[in-house]
Amino acid sequence: MLRAKRDNLGGAPSKAIPSMGEVEGRMMILELIALTALTRLIRLHDVGDRADLLKAMRHAIDRKCHDARLCGTDTDSAEKYAEELLACAQEQAIDLEAIRNHA
């Protein structure tokens, strides 16, 4: 991404604008980290607290999109992506909990 010190980091100078591959790679890593962290976070909460946790996350996402002044379609897209990520994390947390309980 853009860095003020891009030419002083050693090695080859960095490009001011990252390639699409670099952006996609970073997004993939961020998604992986988010999914892993969410899965562990959800798994640590009991069933009653999970609904409150997910509701708080959804509210924060809505607020963040509003604060960023995203247009309607961008907000919808971001919220849909967040819903998919939260649902996936919740499924993985439930699966891991079931595995742990059977072991």
Distance bins in CASP14 RR format, pairs under 12 A and 6 or more apart:
PFRMAT RR
TARGET T0000
AUTHOR 0000-0000-0000
RMODE 2
METHOD distances of the structure
MODEL  1
1 14 0 0 0 0 1 0 0 0 0 0 0
1 15 0 0 0 0 0 1 0 0 0 0 0
1 16 0 0 0 0 1 0 0 0 0 0 0
1 17 0 0 0 0 1 0 0 0 0 0 0
1 18 1 0 1 0 0 0 0 0 0 0 0
1 19 0 0 0 0 0 1 0 0 0 0 0
1 22 0 0 0 0 1 0 0 0 0 0 0
1 23 0 0 0 0 1 0 0 0 0 0 0
1 25 0 0 0 0 0 1 0 0 0 0 0
1 26 1 0 0 1 0 0 0 0 0 0 0
1 27 0 0 0 0 0 1 0 0 0 0 0
1 30 0 0 0 0 0 1 0 0 0 0 0
2 14 0 0 0 0 1 0 0 0 0 0 0
2 15 0 0 0 0 1 0 0 0 0 0 0
2 16 1 0 0 1 0 0 0 0 0 0 0
2 17 1 0 0 1 0 0 0 0 0 0 0
2 18 0 0 0 0 1 0 0 0 0 0 0
2 22 0 0 0 0 0 1 0 0 0 0 0
2 23 0 0 0 0 0 1 0 0 0 0 0
3 9 1 0 0 1 0 0 0 0 0 0 0
3 10 0 0 0 0 0 1 0 0 0 0 0
3 13 0 0 0 0 0 1 0 0 0 0 0
3 14 1 0 0 1 0 0 0 0 0 0 0
3 15 0 0 0 0 0 1 0 0 0 0 0
3 16 0 0 0 0 1 0 0 0 0 0 0
3 17 0 0 0 0 0 1 0 0 0 0 0
3 18 0 0 0 0 0 1 0 0 0 0 0
4 14 0 0 0 0 0 1 0 0 0 0 0
4 16 0 0 0 0 0 1 0 0 0 0 0
5 13 0 0 0 0 0 1 0 0 0 0 0
5 14 0 0 0 0 1 0 0 0 0 0 0
6 12 0 0 0 0 0 1 0 0 0 0 0
6 13 1 0 0 1 0 0 0 0 0 0 0
6 14 1 1 0 0 0 0 0 0 0 0 0
6 15 1 0 0 1 0 0 0 0 0 0 0
6 16 1 0 0 1 0 0 0 0 0 0 0
6 17 0 0 0 0 0 1 0 0 0 0 0
6 18 0 0 0 0 0 1 0 0 0 0 0
7 13 1 0 1 0 0 0 0 0 0 0 0
7 14 1 0 0 1 0 0 0 0 0 0 0
7 15 0 0 0 0 0 1 0 0 0 0 0
7 16 0 0 0 0 1 0 0 0 0 0 0
8 14 0 0 0 0 1 0 0 0 0 0 0
14 22 0 0 0 0 1 0 0 0 0 0 0
15 21 0 0 0 0 0 1 0 0 0 0 0
15 22 0 0 0 0 1 0 0 0 0 0 0
15 23 0 0 0 0 0 1 0 0 0 0 0
17 23 0 0 0 0 1 0 0 0 0 0 0
18 24 0 0 0 0 1 0 0 0 0 0 0
18 25 0 0 0 0 1 0 0 0 0 0 0
18 26 1 0 0 1 0 0 0 0 0 0 0
18 27 0 0 0 0 0 1 0 0 0 0 0
19 25 0 0 0 0 1 0 0 0 0 0 0
19 26 0 0 0 0 0 1 0 0 0 0 0
20 26 0 0 0 0 0 1 0 0 0 0 0
20 27 0 0 0 0 0 1 0 0 0 0 0
21 27 0 0 0 0 1 0 0 0 0 0 0
21 28 0 0 0 0 1 0 0 0 0 0 0
21 29 0 0 0 0 0 1 0 0 0 0 0
22 28 0 0 0 0 0 1 0 0 0 0 0
22 29 0 0 0 0 0 1 0 0 0 0 0
23 29 0 0 0 0 0 1 0 0 0 0 0
23 30 0 0 0 0 0 1 0 0 0 0 0
24 30 0 0 0 0 0 1 0 0 0 0 0
24 31 0 0 0 0 0 1 0 0 0 0 0
25 31 0 0 0 0 1 0 0 0 0 0 0
25 32 0 0 0 0 1 0 0 0 0 0 0
25 33 0 0 0 0 0 1 0 0 0 0 0
26 32 0 0 0 0 0 1 0 0 0 0 0
26 33 0 0 0 0 0 1 0 0 0 0 0
27 33 0 0 0 0 0 1 0 0 0 0 0
27 34 0 0 0 0 0 1 0 0 0 0 0
27 81 0 0 0 0 0 1 0 0 0 0 0
27 85 0 0 0 0 0 1 0 0 0 0 0
28 34 0 0 0 0 0 1 0 0 0 0 0
28 35 0 0 0 0 0 1 0 0 0 0 0
29 35 0 0 0 0 0 1 0 0 0 0 0
29 36 0 0 0 0 0 1 0 0 0 0 0
30 36 0 0 0 0 0 1 0 0 0 0 0
30 37 0 0 0 0 0 1 0 0 0 0 0
30 81 0 0 0 0 0 1 0 0 0 0 0
30 85 0 0 0 0 0 1 0 0 0 0 0
31 37 0 0 0 0 0 1 0 0 0 0 0
31 38 0 0 0 0 0 1 0 0 0 0 0
31 81 0 0 0 0 1 0 0 0 0 0 0
31 82 0 0 0 0 0 1 0 0 0 0 0
31 84 0 0 0 0 0 1 0 0 0 0 0
31 85 1 0 0 1 0 0 0 0 0 0 0
31 88 0 0 0 0 1 0 0 0 0 0 0
31 89 0 0 0 0 0 1 0 0 0 0 0
32 38 0 0 0 0 0 1 0 0 0 0 0
32 39 0 0 0 0 0 1 0 0 0 0 0
32 85 0 0 0 0 0 1 0 0 0 0 0
32 88 0 0 0 0 0 1 0 0 0 0 0
32 89 0 0 0 0 0 1 0 0 0 0 0
32 92 0 0 0 0 0 1 0 0 0 0 0
33 39 0 0 0 0 0 1 0 0 0 0 0
33 40 0 0 0 0 0 1 0 0 0 0 0
33 85 0 0 0 0 0 1 0 0 0 0 0
33 89 0 0 0 0 0 1 0 0 0 0 0
34 40 0 0 0 0 0 1 0 0 0 0 0
34 41 0 0 0 0 0 1 0 0 0 0 0
34 42 0 0 0 0 0 1 0 0 0 0 0
34 57 0 0 0 0 0 1 0 0 0 0 0
34 61 0 0 0 0 0 1 0 0 0 0 0
34 81 0 0 0 0 0 1 0 0 0 0 0
34 82 0 0 0 0 1 0 0 0 0 0 0
34 84 0 0 0 0 0 1 0 0 0 0 0
34 85 1 0 0 1 0 0 0 0 0 0 0
34 86 0 0 0 0 1 0 0 0 0 0 0
34 88 0 0 0 0 1 0 0 0 0 0 0
34 89 0 0 0 0 1 0 0 0 0 0 0
35 41 0 0 0 0 0 1 0 0 0 0 0
35 42 0 0 0 0 0 1 0 0 0 0 0
35 81 0 0 0 0 0 1 0 0 0 0 0
35 82 0 0 0 0 0 1 0 0 0 0 0
35 84 0 0 0 0 0 1 0 0 0 0 0
35 85 1 0 0 1 0 0 0 0 0 0 0
35 86 0 0 0 0 1 0 0 0 0 0 0
35 87 0 0 0 0 0 1 0 0 0 0 0
35 88 1 0 0 1 0 0 0 0 0 0 0
35 89 1 0 1 0 0 0 0 0 0 0 0
35 90 0 0 0 0 0 1 0 0 0 0 0
35 91 0 0 0 0 0 1 0 0 0 0 0
35 92 1 0 0 1 0 0 0 0 0 0 0
35 93 0 0 0 0 0 1 0 0 0 0 0
36 42 0 0 0 0 0 1 0 0 0 0 0
36 43 0 0 0 0 0 1 0 0 0 0 0
36 85 0 0 0 0 0 1 0 0 0 0 0
36 88 0 0 0 0 0 1 0 0 0 0 0
36 89 0 0 0 0 1 0 0 0 0 0 0
36 92 0 0 0 0 1 0 0 0 0 0 0
36 93 0 0 0 0 0 1 0 0 0 0 0
36 96 0 0 0 0 0 1 0 0 0 0 0
37 43 0 0 0 0 0 1 0 0 0 0 0
37 44 0 0 0 0 0 1 0 0 0 0 0
37 57 0 0 0 0 0 1 0 0 0 0 0
37 85 0 0 0 0 0 1 0 0 0 0 0
37 86 0 0 0 0 0 1 0 0 0 0 0
37 89 0 0 0 0 1 0 0 0 0 0 0
37 92 0 0 0 0 0 1 0 0 0 0 0
37 93 0 0 0 0 0 1 0 0 0 0 0
38 44 0 0 0 0 0 1 0 0 0 0 0
38 45 0 0 0 0 0 1 0 0 0 0 0
38 50 0 0 0 0 0 1 0 0 0 0 0
38 53 0 0 0 0 1 0 0 0 0 0 0
38 54 0 0 0 0 1 0 0 0 0 0 0
38 57 0 0 0 0 1 0 0 0 0 0 0
38 82 0 0 0 0 0 1 0 0 0 0 0
38 84 0 0 0 0 0 1 0 0 0 0 0
38 85 1 0 0 1 0 0 0 0 0 0 0
38 86 1 0 0 1 0 0 0 0 0 0 0
38 87 0 0 0 0 0 1 0 0 0 0 0
38 88 0 0 0 0 1 0 0 0 0 0 0
38 89 1 1 0 0 0 0 0 0 0 0 0
38 90 0 0 0 0 1 0 0 0 0 0 0
38 91 0 0 0 0 0 1 0 0 0 0 0
38 92 0 0 0 0 1 0 0 0 0 0 0
38 93 1 0 0 1 0 0 0 0 0 0 0
39 45 0 0 0 0 0 1 0 0 0 0 0
39 50 0 0 0 0 0 1 0 0 0 0 0
39 85 0 0 0 0 0 1 0 0 0 0 0
39 86 0 0 0 0 0 1 0 0 0 0 0
39 87 0 0 0 0 0 1 0 0 0 0 0
39 88 0 0 0 0 1 0 0 0 0 0 0
39 89 1 0 1 0 0 0 0 0 0 0 0
39 90 0 0 0 0 1 0 0 0 0 0 0
39 91 0 0 0 0 1 0 0 0 0 0 0
39 92 1 0 1 0 0 0 0 0 0 0 0
39 93 1 0 1 0 0 0 0 0 0 0 0
39 94 0 0 0 0 1 0 0 0 0 0 0
39 95 0 0 0 0 1 0 0 0 0 0 0
39 96 1 0 0 1 0 0 0 0 0 0 0
39 97 0 0 0 0 0 1 0 0 0 0 0
40 89 0 0 0 0 1 0 0 0 0 0 0
40 90 0 0 0 0 0 1 0 0 0 0 0
40 92 0 0 0 0 1 0 0 0 0 0 0
40 93 1 0 0 1 0 0 0 0 0 0 0
40 96 0 0 0 0 1 0 0 0 0 0 0
40 97 0 0 0 0 0 1 0 0 0 0 0
41 49 0 0 0 0 0 1 0 0 0 0 0
41 50 0 0 0 0 1 0 0 0 0 0 0
41 53 1 0 0 1 0 0 0 0 0 0 0
41 54 0 0 0 0 0 1 0 0 0 0 0
41 56 0 0 0 0 0 1 0 0 0 0 0
41 57 0 0 0 0 1 0 0 0 0 0 0
41 86 0 0 0 0 0 1 0 0 0 0 0
41 89 1 0 0 1 0 0 0 0 0 0 0
41 90 0 0 0 0 0 1 0 0 0 0 0
41 92 0 0 0 0 0 1 0 0 0 0 0
41 93 0 0 0 0 1 0 0 0 0 0 0
42 48 0 0 0 0 0 1 0 0 0 0 0
42 49 0 0 0 0 1 0 0 0 0 0 0
42 50 1 0 1 0 0 0 0 0 0 0 0
42 51 0 0 0 0 0 1 0 0 0 0 0
42 52 0 0 0 0 0 1 0 0 0 0 0
42 53 1 0 0 1 0 0 0 0 0 0 0
42 54 1 0 0 1 0 0 0 0 0 0 0
42 56 0 0 0 0 0 1 0 0 0 0 0
42 57 0 0 0 0 1 0 0 0 0 0 0
42 85 0 0 0 0 0 1 0 0 0 0 0
42 86 0 0 0 0 1 0 0 0 0 0 0
42 87 0 0 0 0 0 1 0 0 0 0 0
42 88 0 0 0 0 0 1 0 0 0 0 0
42 89 1 0 1 0 0 0 0 0 0 0 0
42 90 1 0 1 0 0 0 0 0 0 0 0
42 91 0 0 0 0 1 0 0 0 0 0 0
42 92 0 0 0 0 1 0 0 0 0 0 0
42 93 1 0 1 0 0 0 0 0 0 0 0
42 94 0 0 0 0 1 0 0 0 0 0 0
42 95 0 0 0 0 0 1 0 0 0 0 0
42 96 0 0 0 0 1 0 0 0 0 0 0
42 97 0 0 0 0 1 0 0 0 0 0 0
43 49 0 0 0 0 0 1 0 0 0 0 0
43 50 0 0 0 0 1 0 0 0 0 0 0
43 53 0 0 0 0 0 1 0 0 0 0 0
43 89 0 0 0 0 1 0 0 0 0 0 0
43 90 0 0 0 0 1 0 0 0 0 0 0
43 91 0 0 0 0 0 1 0 0 0 0 0
43 92 0 0 0 0 1 0 0 0 0 0 0
43 93 1 0 1 0 0 0 0 0 0 0 0
43 94 0 0 0 0 1 0 0 0 0 0 0
43 95 0 0 0 0 1 0 0 0 0 0 0
43 96 1 0 1 0 0 0 0 0 0 0 0
43 97 1 0 1 0 0 0 0 0 0 0 0
43 98 0 0 0 0 0 1 0 0 0 0 0
43 99 0 0 0 0 0 1 0 0 0 0 0
43 100 0 0 0 0 1 0 0 0 0 0 0
43 101 0 0 0 0 0 1 0 0 0 0 0
44 50 0 0 0 0 1 0 0 0 0 0 0
44 53 0 0 0 0 1 0 0 0 0 0 0
44 89 0 0 0 0 0 1 0 0 0 0 0
44 93 0 0 0 0 1 0 0 0 0 0 0
44 96 0 0 0 0 0 1 0 0 0 0 0
44 97 0 0 0 0 0 1 0 0 0 0 0
45 51 0 0 0 0 1 0 0 0 0 0 0
45 52 0 0 0 0 1 0 0 0 0 0 0
45 53 1 0 1 0 0 0 0 0 0 0 0
45 54 0 0 0 0 1 0 0 0 0 0 0
45 56 0 0 0 0 0 1 0 0 0 0 0
45 57 0 0 0 0 0 1 0 0 0 0 0
45 89 0 0 0 0 0 1 0 0 0 0 0
45 90 0 0 0 0 0 1 0 0 0 0 0
45 93 0 0 0 0 1 0 0 0 0 0 0
45 94 0 0 0 0 0 1 0 0 0 0 0
45 97 0 0 0 0 0 1 0 0 0 0 0
46 52 0 0 0 0 0 1 0 0 0 0 0
46 53 0 0 0 0 0 1 0 0 0 0 0
46 93 0 0 0 0 0 1 0 0 0 0 0
46 97 0 0 0 0 0 1 0 0 0 0 0
47 53 0 0 0 0 0 1 0 0 0 0 0
47 54 0 0 0 0 0 1 0 0 0 0 0
47 90 0 0 0 0 0 1 0 0 0 0 0
47 93 0 0 0 0 0 1 0 0 0 0 0
47 94 0 0 0 0 1 0 0 0 0 0 0
47 97 0 0 0 0 1 0 0 0 0 0 0
48 54 0 0 0 0 0 1 0 0 0 0 0
48 55 0 0 0 0 0 1 0 0 0 0 0
49 55 0 0 0 0 0 1 0 0 0 0 0
49 56 0 0 0 0 0 1 0 0 0 0 0
49 93 0 0 0 0 0 1 0 0 0 0 0
50 56 0 0 0 0 0 1 0 0 0 0 0
50 57 0 0 0 0 0 1 0 0 0 0 0
50 86 0 0 0 0 0 1 0 0 0 0 0
50 89 0 0 0 0 0 1 0 0 0 0 0
50 90 1 0 0 1 0 0 0 0 0 0 0
50 91 0 0 0 0 0 1 0 0 0 0 0
50 93 1 0 0 1 0 0 0 0 0 0 0
50 94 0 0 0 0 1 0 0 0 0 0 0
50 97 0 0 0 0 0 1 0 0 0 0 0
51 57 0 0 0 0 0 1 0 0 0 0 0
51 58 0 0 0 0 0 1 0 0 0 0 0
51 86 0 0 0 0 0 1 0 0 0 0 0
51 90 0 0 0 0 0 1 0 0 0 0 0
52 58 0 0 0 0 0 1 0 0 0 0 0
52 59 0 0 0 0 0 1 0 0 0 0 0
53 59 0 0 0 0 0 1 0 0 0 0 0
53 60 0 0 0 0 0 1 0 0 0 0 0
53 86 0 0 0 0 1 0 0 0 0 0 0
53 89 0 0 0 0 0 1 0 0 0 0 0
53 90 0 0 0 0 1 0 0 0 0 0 0
53 93 0 0 0 0 0 1 0 0 0 0 0
54 60 0 0 0 0 0 1 0 0 0 0 0
54 61 0 0 0 0 0 1 0 0 0 0 0
54 82 0 0 0 0 0 1 0 0 0 0 0
54 83 0 0 0 0 1 0 0 0 0 0 0
54 85 0 0 0 0 0 1 0 0 0 0 0
54 86 1 0 1 0 0 0 0 0 0 0 0
54 87 0 0 0 0 1 0 0 0 0 0 0
54 89 0 0 0 0 1 0 0 0 0 0 0
54 90 1 0 0 1 0 0 0 0 0 0 0
54 93 0 0 0 0 0 1 0 0 0 0 0
55 61 0 0 0 0 0 1 0 0 0 0 0
55 62 0 0 0 0 0 1 0 0 0 0 0
55 86 0 0 0 0 0 1 0 0 0 0 0
56 62 0 0 0 0 0 1 0 0 0 0 0
56 63 0 0 0 0 0 1 0 0 0 0 0
56 86 0 0 0 0 0 1 0 0 0 0 0
57 63 0 0 0 0 0 1 0 0 0 0 0
57 64 0 0 0 0 0 1 0 0 0 0 0
57 79 0 0 0 0 0 1 0 0 0 0 0
57 82 1 0 0 1 0 0 0 0 0 0 0
57 83 0 0 0 0 0 1 0 0 0 0 0
57 85 0 0 0 0 1 0 0 0 0 0 0
57 86 1 0 0 1 0 0 0 0 0 0 0
57 87 0 0 0 0 0 1 0 0 0 0 0
57 89 0 0 0 0 1 0 0 0 0 0 0
57 90 0 0 0 0 0 1 0 0 0 0 0
58 64 0 0 0 0 0 1 0 0 0 0 0
58 65 0 0 0 0 0 1 0 0 0 0 0
58 78 0 0 0 0 0 1 0 0 0 0 0
58 79 0 0 0 0 1 0 0 0 0 0 0
58 80 0 0 0 0 0 1 0 0 0 0 0
58 82 1 0 0 1 0 0 0 0 0 0 0
58 83 1 0 0 1 0 0 0 0 0 0 0
58 85 0 0 0 0 0 1 0 0 0 0 0
58 86 1 0 0 1 0 0 0 0 0 0 0
58 87 0 0 0 0 0 1 0 0 0 0 0
58 90 0 0 0 0 0 1 0 0 0 0 0
59 65 0 0 0 0 0 1 0 0 0 0 0
59 66 0 0 0 0 0 1 0 0 0 0 0
59 79 0 0 0 0 0 1 0 0 0 0 0
59 82 0 0 0 0 0 1 0 0 0 0 0
59 86 0 0 0 0 0 1 0 0 0 0 0
60 66 0 0 0 0 0 1 0 0 0 0 0
60 67 0 0 0 0 0 1 0 0 0 0 0
60 79 0 0 0 0 0 1 0 0 0 0 0
60 82 0 0 0 0 1 0 0 0 0 0 0
60 86 0 0 0 0 0 1 0 0 0 0 0
61 67 0 0 0 0 0 1 0 0 0 0 0
61 68 0 0 0 0 0 1 0 0 0 0 0
61 70 0 0 0 0 0 1 0 0 0 0 0
61 75 0 0 0 0 1 0 0 0 0 0 0
61 76 0 0 0 0 0 1 0 0 0 0 0
61 77 0 0 0 0 0 1 0 0 0 0 0
61 78 1 0 0 1 0 0 0 0 0 0 0
61 79 1 0 0 1 0 0 0 0 0 0 0
61 80 0 0 0 0 0 1 0 0 0 0 0
61 81 0 0 0 0 1 0 0 0 0 0 0
61 82 1 0 1 0 0 0 0 0 0 0 0
61 83 0 0 0 0 1 0 0 0 0 0 0
61 84 0 0 0 0 0 1 0 0 0 0 0
61 85 0 0 0 0 1 0 0 0 0 0 0
61 86 0 0 0 0 1 0 0 0 0 0 0
62 68 0 0 0 0 0 1 0 0 0 0 0
62 70 0 0 0 0 0 1 0 0 0 0 0
62 72 0 0 0 0 0 1 0 0 0 0 0
62 75 0 0 0 0 1 0 0 0 0 0 0
62 76 0 0 0 0 0 1 0 0 0 0 0
62 78 0 0 0 0 1 0 0 0 0 0 0
62 79 1 0 0 1 0 0 0 0 0 0 0
62 82 0 0 0 0 1 0 0 0 0 0 0
62 83 0 0 0 0 0 1 0 0 0 0 0
63 70 0 0 0 0 0 1 0 0 0 0 0
63 75 0 0 0 0 0 1 0 0 0 0 0
63 78 0 0 0 0 0 1 0 0 0 0 0
63 79 0 0 0 0 0 1 0 0 0 0 0
63 82 0 0 0 0 0 1 0 0 0 0 0
64 70 0 0 0 0 1 0 0 0 0 0 0
64 75 0 0 0 0 1 0 0 0 0 0 0
64 78 0 0 0 0 1 0 0 0 0 0 0
64 79 0 0 0 0 0 1 0 0 0 0 0
64 82 0 0 0 0 1 0 0 0 0 0 0
65 71 0 0 0 0 0 1 0 0 0 0 0
65 72 0 0 0 0 1 0 0 0 0 0 0
65 73 0 0 0 0 0 1 0 0 0 0 0
65 74 1 0 0 1 0 0 0 0 0 0 0
65 75 1 0 1 0 0 0 0 0 0 0 0
65 76 0 0 0 0 1 0 0 0 0 0 0
65 77 0 0 0 0 1 0 0 0 0 0 0
65 78 1 0 1 0 0 0 0 0 0 0 0
65 79 1 0 0 1 0 0 0 0 0 0 0
65 80 0 0 0 0 0 1 0 0 0 0 0
65 81 0 0 0 0 0 1 0 0 0 0 0
65 82 0 0 0 0 1 0 0 0 0 0 0
66 72 0 0 0 0 0 1 0 0 0 0 0
66 74 0 0 0 0 0 1 0 0 0 0 0
66 75 1 0 0 1 0 0 0 0 0 0 0
66 78 0 0 0 0 0 1 0 0 0 0 0
66 79 0 0 0 0 0 1 0 0 0 0 0
67 75 0 0 0 0 0 1 0 0 0 0 0
67 78 0 0 0 0 0 1 0 0 0 0 0
68 74 0 0 0 0 1 0 0 0 0 0 0
68 75 0 0 0 0 1 0 0 0 0 0 0
68 78 0 0 0 0 1 0 0 0 0 0 0
68 79 0 0 0 0 0 1 0 0 0 0 0
69 75 0 0 0 0 1 0 0 0 0 0 0
70 76 0 0 0 0 1 0 0 0 0 0 0
70 77 0 0 0 0 1 0 0 0 0 0 0
70 78 1 0 0 1 0 0 0 0 0 0 0
70 79 0 0 0 0 1 0 0 0 0 0 0
71 77 0 0 0 0 1 0 0 0 0 0 0
71 78 0 0 0 0 0 1 0 0 0 0 0
72 78 0 0 0 0 1 0 0 0 0 0 0
72 79 0 0 0 0 1 0 0 0 0 0 0
72 80 0 0 0 0 0 1 0 0 0 0 0
73 79 0 0 0 0 0 1 0 0 0 0 0
73 80 0 0 0 0 0 1 0 0 0 0 0
74 80 0 0 0 0 0 1 0 0 0 0 0
74 81 0 0 0 0 0 1 0 0 0 0 0
75 81 0 0 0 0 0 1 0 0 0 0 0
75 82 0 0 0 0 0 1 0 0 0 0 0
76 82 0 0 0 0 0 1 0 0 0 0 0
76 83 0 0 0 0 0 1 0 0 0 0 0
77 83 0 0 0 0 0 1 0 0 0 0 0
77 84 0 0 0 0 0 1 0 0 0 0 0
78 84 0 0 0 0 0 1 0 0 0 0 0
78 85 0 0 0 0 0 1 0 0 0 0 0
79 85 0 0 0 0 0 1 0 0 0 0 0
79 86 0 0 0 0 0 1 0 0 0 0 0
80 86 0 0 0 0 0 1 0 0 0 0 0
80 87 0 0 0 0 0 1 0 0 0 0 0
81 87 0 0 0 0 0 1 0 0 0 0 0
81 88 0 0 0 0 0 1 0 0 0 0 0
82 88 0 0 0 0 0 1 0 0 0 0 0
82 89 0 0 0 0 0 1 0 0 0 0 0
83 89 0 0 0 0 0 1 0 0 0 0 0
83 90 0 0 0 0 0 1 0 0 0 0 0
84 90 0 0 0 0 0 1 0 0 0 0 0
84 91 0 0 0 0 0 1 0 0 0 0 0
85 91 0 0 0 0 0 1 0 0 0 0 0
85 92 0 0 0 0 0 1 0 0 0 0 0
86 92 0 0 0 0 0 1 0 0 0 0 0
86 93 0 0 0 0 0 1 0 0 0 0 0
87 93 0 0 0 0 0 1 0 0 0 0 0
87 94 0 0 0 0 0 1 0 0 0 0 0
88 94 0 0 0 0 0 1 0 0 0 0 0
88 95 0 0 0 0 0 1 0 0 0 0 0
89 95 0 0 0 0 0 1 0 0 0 0 0
89 96 0 0 0 0 0 1 0 0 0 0 0
90 96 0 0 0 0 0 1 0 0 0 0 0
90 97 0 0 0 0 0 1 0 0 0 0 0
91 97 0 0 0 0 0 1 0 0 0 0 0
91 98 0 0 0 0 0 1 0 0 0 0 0
92 98 0 0 0 0 0 1 0 0 0 0 0
92 99 0 0 0 0 0 1 0 0 0 0 0
93 99 0 0 0 0 0 1 0 0 0 0 0
93 100 0 0 0 0 0 1 0 0 0 0 0
94 100 0 0 0 0 0 1 0 0 0 0 0
94 101 0 0 0 0 0 1 0 0 0 0 0
95 101 0 0 0 0 0 1 0 0 0 0 0
95 102 0 0 0 0 0 1 0 0 0 0 0
96 102 0 0 0 0 0 1 0 0 0 0 0
96 103 0 0 0 0 0 1 0 0 0 0 0
97 103 0 0 0 0 0 1 0 0 0 0 0
END
